[in-house]
Every structure is written in C-alpha cells, then in structure tokens.
Amino acid sequence: MKKNKPIFKLSLLSMSLLTGSATAITGILPVLKSSYPNVPQSLIESLVTLPSLTILIFTLLSSFVAKKIGNKQTVQLGLMIALVGGVTPFFITNFTALLIMRLVFGVGIGLFTPLAISLISMFFEGDERANLLGYQLGTMALGNALLIFLSGMLLKHGWNVSFLVYLLIIPVYLFVTFNIPEPPVSQDGFLIKTESSKTSIKLNKEILFLIVLCFFTFLIIWIVQLKMPLIFAERGLNKNNPASLVLSLMNVGGLVAGLLFGRAFVLFRHKLLPLGYLLAGMSILFISLSKSGIMIAFWAIFFNFIYSFTGPYIILKVNQISPRSLLTLSTALISVSMTLSQLVTPFFWNGLGALIGIDSASIIIRLAGGFAFIIGGILSLRLIQLKRVKND
C-alpha cells in the first residue's frame, strides 16, 4: 500500500469520524425521558456521557494492547467492540442493559481513538503529517455533525432505531482492514524519548491551571449540547426533532472555528481566550431567553463557533510551555480532563440545579453561561495584571 494514495489517507482519517460518536444519540433524550419516567434525568443523560468512563480507561490501555496484538489489530478490535456496544441498544429496552452497552461502546472507542492520531504520525512526517493532523480534527467535527443528524433522522422511526447510526462503523472497519497495513515498529519522528529516565515529573502551575481550565471549559460546552433537545421541548418546538439538526450545525460551527483558529490567534493573541468565554456566556444567555426556534439555533451555532476557539488555544498553550520530557504527560492530562468533564457533566449541573431548586434546562444552561462569564472575567483581569507587571 503506497501511503500517498488518497484511499490510504482517507482510510486513516475515517477513524476520526467516530471518535466523538458517543454524543450521536443526544437528540433522543427528550423521548427517553417520556419512555422511562421513573429514571432520573441525570441517569438518562448519562447514556450520552457514560461511555466517557470506559473511553478514559481504555484510552490509557490502548498502547498496552497495541504492543500485545499490533496497532492495526487494536483498531479493528476497538471498532468491533464499538459496533456491538453501539448497535445492541436497538434490540433491547431494559435501561440497565442500555447503560451496560454504552459502557461497552466506550471500551471500543477508547481502544482506537489514540491510534486515530498516532497512526498518522507513524506513516507521515513533516508538513504532510501536520496537514493530516489538521484534517483529522476537521474530520472529527464533521463526523459528529453527520452522526447527530442521521441519528435525528432515524429518531422518526423510534428512539431505539437511532442507535442504528452506529452501523456506519462497518464501512470504517472495512476501510481500515483493506487499506491500512500494520505500521513499522518504529519510525523516525514518531517515538519520543524522555530526556532522562530519572527526570522528576513535575508540572508547573501554568500547565496545571490550563488542565483545570480545560475541565471547566468542556463542562460548559457539554451541558449546552446535552440540554439543547430539552430546551426545544420546553418551548414546544420539538416537532420533527429540530434539536438534532441544530446540534449538527453546532458541530459545523466548531469545524469552521477550527479552520479559522490560526488566523484568529494571530489577530487576537492572548485576548482570544477571555474573549471566547465572554462571548460564549453572552450567547448562552440569549439561548436561554430566546422563544423562537430560529433564534435558539442562531445563538447555539454562534456559541459553538466562538467557544471552539478556547479548546485549541488551551491545547496550543500547553504544547508551547511544556518541556519536551513532559509533553506527552501534559497532553494526556488534557485529554483526561476533557473526558472526565463529559462524564460528570449531567451530574454536576443537574446536582447544582437540585441544590437551588430548579430543573429547567434553560435556567441550568444559564448557570453555565454565568460560569463562562466568570471565567472570562478572571482571565481578563489576569491578562490586565500581566500587562501591568510587564510594563513595570
């Protein structure tokens, strides 16, 4: 297989269509709420976020499995497990069984997700590697949008039918099986050696701050996406399931932001991060106050567009300030913080709502908007303070 063939590159990128696929069933949440009236809202919403638990665990175990059975075989194993865990809910109705299958689904996603990135680095280097890694991020956003949209279309035939969207794992499996060879054991530019095996592993305060900030950043974006179907339902606007289309368009907004991130960073520099939080907080406020479906959709897409500058900024900053010996650890902790935030999102926000006696989706996301304003304000003050110190 020649690595310059388009089919080879497309096969590598096809895995990234599925890395964020746990959220594909977000649009079925209002229907599940009525189908399982005795199940707590947080537990219903955990059908979307629960895979994060096993994704987190098996992301960490993926390299160990790959050493035992090979990289390609690990991807194939992960895809098959994800297929079983993804499609089985079509055949069952027991809620506990649904939760178990979502955990199984996460096992599969966790096994192949790290390799969706690292396989690119195994086969390519230099500018070609950089370009493909950029395309990988775009493919992930495209996959999220496509799967959410298709799941929403299938919802018309029953909430369980939406799980058939995971049949798309089959063509990805075939692409990998027939077009991707087992990569070489090692290749220049892929294996990163630490400067010393005795080096003390210690992250500086700035890196730790960014890891914590990443956790709260995604804690906000997940709740807006989780509550979007319920916001439409609260306003009686859920005919034909518009939330699935809006969620897909939100991902398209994130894709556009990712493509524009480089230019935005050059233009705004350090102002980009606080600006992203402040404008995101504003858009969440307008989502919670809007009465028409068009305005909810507009502000939701704008939110995902503007907020999608924050995550890449944090990751870029961590890569810039991390010493070479700690780069792998730093980026791994960033990934862990994102996954953990997705896992705890429904319990954190619904628990906070319960403490103050509210269960309205609109008011709960308003709380998230308040968090975004607070973070943006703190970062703005921090930026002003740093400028003063620099001037002095």
N, C-alpha and C positions, 0 to 999 in steps of 0.2 A: 504493500500500500504506500503510494507516494503521498507524503504529508502535505504537499502543495495542492493536491486535488481538492476542489470545492466540496465534494461529498465527504471527505475526511474531516475538514474543518466544520462543516455543518453537523456532522455526527458528534463531534466534541461539544459543540455548542448546544445540541439538542438536549443534553442532560440538564442544562440550566433552565430549560422551560419548566422543569418540575421541582426545582429546589425550594420554591416558595409556595408549593401547591397545597399546603395544609389549609390555607385561607380560601381555597376554591369554593368551599361549601358555606361561606359566610352568609350568603343570601337566603339559606333555608332556615335561619334561626327563628324568625317570627312564626313559621309554620310548625317548627319543632316545639315552640312554646305552647301552642294550642294542642299539639298532639300528645304532649307529656305535661299536663297541667300540674301534676304533683311533684315534678322535678324542679329544684331551684334554678332560677335564671342563670346563676353563676356556673352551675354544672352543665346546663345546656350550652352556654357559650364556650365552655371548656372543650367541647368537641372540636372547635377550631384551634384552640391553643394547647390542648393536652399533648398532641404529637411533639410539641417543643421539648417535653421532658425526655422522651426517648431519642429525639434528634440530638439533643445536647449530649447525652451519654454516648451514643454510637458515633457521633462526630469525633469524639475523643478516642474511640476504639477503632475507628476506620483504618488508621495507619497500621495498627497491630494486625488487623485482619488481612490487610493488603500484603504484609510481609509473609503471612502464612500461605495465602492462596493466590496472590498476584493482584495487581491493580485492576485489570480488566475483569477478572472473575469477581472481585469485590463489588464493582459497579453492577455487574449482571445480577449478583446475589441481592444487592440492595434494591434494584429495580423490581425483581420478582417478589420480594417481601412487601415492597410498597404497593405493588399491584394487588396482592392478596388482601392486605390491610385496607386498601383504598376501595376496592370493589365489593368486598364481602358485606358491608352495610346495606347494599341493595337487596340482599336476601334475608335480612334479619330485622326485627323490630324491638327486641329486648334492649333497654337503654344501657344496662351494664355491659352487654356484649358489644354495643356500639362503641363504648368507651375503650374496651379492650382492643377492638380492631383499630381504633385511632392510634393507640399506643404502638401496635404492630406496624401500622403505616409509618410512624415516626422512626422506627428502627430502620426500615428500608431507606427512607430519605436521608437519615443520618449517616448511613454507610457510604452512599455515593456522593453526597454533597461536597465534601472536601476534595474529592477526586475530580469533580466538575471543573475545579480551578487548577489543581496541581497537575492534571494530565496535560493541560495546555503548556505549563512550564516544562514538563518532561519532553515534549516534542518540539517546542519552539523557543526561540530566544531573541533578544534584541527588540527592534521595533515591531516585528511581527508578533512577538509574544505580547507586547504592550497593547497592540491593536486588538488582538483576540481577547485579552482580558477585559478591554473596554466593551467589546461586543458581548462578552459573557454577562456583564452587568445589564446591558440593554436587553439581552435575550431573557434574563430572569424577570425583568419588569414586563416584557411582552408576554411571557408565559403566564404570569399572574393575571394580567388583563384578560387573556384568552380563556383561561380556565374558569375564572369567575363568571365571564359572560356565558360560556357554554353551560356551566352549572345552572345559571339562572334560566336559560332556555329549557333545560331538562326539568326544572322545577315545575313547569306547567303540567307535567305528567305524574307528579308525586314527588315528595321530598326525597324518598329513597332512590328515585331514578337519577337524582343529581349526582349520586356517587358514581354513576357510570362514566362520568367525565374522566375518571382515573384509568379508563381503558386506553387513554392516549399514552399511557406508559408502554404499551405494547410496541408501537412503532419506534419509540425511543430505544427500547431494548433491541429491536432488530437492527437499527442504525448502528448501535454500539457493537453488536455481535458480528456483523458482516463488514464493518468499515473501519474499526479501530483495532489495531494489533496490540499485543502486550508490549508496553513501552520498555526501553532498555533499563537495566537495573540502576544505572546512574548515568548522568549526562552533565557536562559542564554547565554551570549556571543554575542547576536545579537544586543540588544538595547544598545546604548552608551549614557550615560547621561553626560551632561556637569558638570564640577566641581562646577559651581555656576551659577545660572541664572543671577546674577548681574555682571559676569565676563566681563571685557571690551574686545570686539572683536577687536584685533589689530594684524595684520600680520607683522612679522619683514621683514626687507629689503631683506634678503636672499630668503624668500619664495616668495615675490613679484617679485624678479628678476627671479626666476625659472618659475613663471607663465608667465611672459612676454617672457622668453626664449622658453617656450613650444609653445607659439603662433607662433613665427617666425620659430621654428623647423618644425612644421606641415605646415606652409605656404610654405616651400620649398618642402616638400615631396608631397603635393597635386598638385603643379604645374607640377612637373616631371611626375606624373601619368596622369594628365589631358592632357598634351601635347604629351604624347607618341604616340597616334594614328596619330597625325598631323606630328610628326617627320618622321614616316614611310611614310606617304603620300607625304611629301615634297621631299623625295628621290625616289618616285615612287616604293616603296616597300610594298604597301598596298594590293597586290593581296592575296586573301584568308584571309585577316584581321589578319596578324601576331601579331598586337598590343594586341589583346585580350589574346592570348597565353602568350605573354611577360608579360602583367600585372598580369596574373595568377601566372606565375613563380616568378615574383617580390614578390608577397604575400607569396609564398613558401619560398623565401629567408628570408622574415621577420619572418616567423614561425621558421625557423632554428635558426635565431639570438635570438629569444625569448627563445628557449630551451637552448641556449648556454650562455645566459646573465649572469647567476650566476657564471659560471667559468670565463668568461671574466672580470667580476667585481673584482673577487678575484685576477686575474692576473695583471690587469692594474690599478685598483682602480681609483683615480681621473684623471688619464691620459686618461681614456676611453672616456670621454665626448669630449674633444677637438680633440682627435684622430678620433672620429666618424665624426665630422664636416669636418675636413681637408680631410679625405679620401672620404667623400661624395662629397665634392667640386671637387676633382680630377675626380671622376667617372662621375659627371655631365658634366665636360669639355670634357671628352672622348666620352660621348653620343652625345654631340652636334657636335663633329668633325668626328665621325665615318660615313663611307659611306655604309658599308655592314650591312645587317640585323642581321647577327650573332654577330658582334661586338657591335651593338646597344643593342641587347638582353643581351650579356655578361655583359656590363657595367651597364645596367639597373638593372639586378638581383643583381650584386655586390653592386650597390648603395643602393637598398632596404635592402640588408643584413646588410651592415655596418652601415647604417643610423638608422636601427631598434634597435641599442644599445642606442641611445640617448634618445628616449622617455622613456623607462623603467628606465634609470638612473635618469632622472628628477623626475619621479614619486616616485622612491625609496628614493631619496634625500628629497623630500617634506615630505614623511612619516617619515623619520628619524628625521628631525629637527622641525616638527610641534608639539606644545604642544597638549596634549590629547584633551583639550577643543576646539582646533581649527582644529583638524584633518579632521573632516567632511567638514568644510568650505574650507580648503585648497585643498582637493581632488576635491570638487565640482568646485572650480575655475579653477583647472587644466582641468577638463572636459569641462568647458565653453570655455576656451582658445583654446582647440583643435577643438571644434565645430565652434567657430567663425572664426578660421583660414580657415577652409574648406569653410565657407560661402563667405568670402571676397577674396579668392584666385584668381579667374579669373579676378575680377575687379581690384585687386591690381596689378597683374603682367601685364595684358593687358593695364591697365592705365599707368603703368610705361613705357611699350613699346611704347605707343602712345606719351608720353612726349618726348621721344628721337627719334621718327620717325621710329620704327621697328614693324613688325608684324610676323616675322619669329619665329616659335616655337623653333627652335634650338637656336636662339640668346636669346630668352626670358628665356629659361632654363639655358643658360649660365649666365644670370644675377643672377638667383637663385644660381648657383654654386659659383658666386662671393660672395653672401651673406653668403654661408656656409663657404667659406674661411675666410671671415671677422670674423664671429662668432668664428670659430676655433682658429683664431689668437688671438682674445681678451681673450678667455678662457685660452689659453696657457700662455699669458702674466700674466693673473690673477693668474694662478697656480704658475708660477715662483715667482711672488711677494709675495704670501702667504708663499712659502717655505723660502724666504729670511727673512720675518718677524719672522717665526718660528725659524729659525736658530739664528737670532739676540737675 
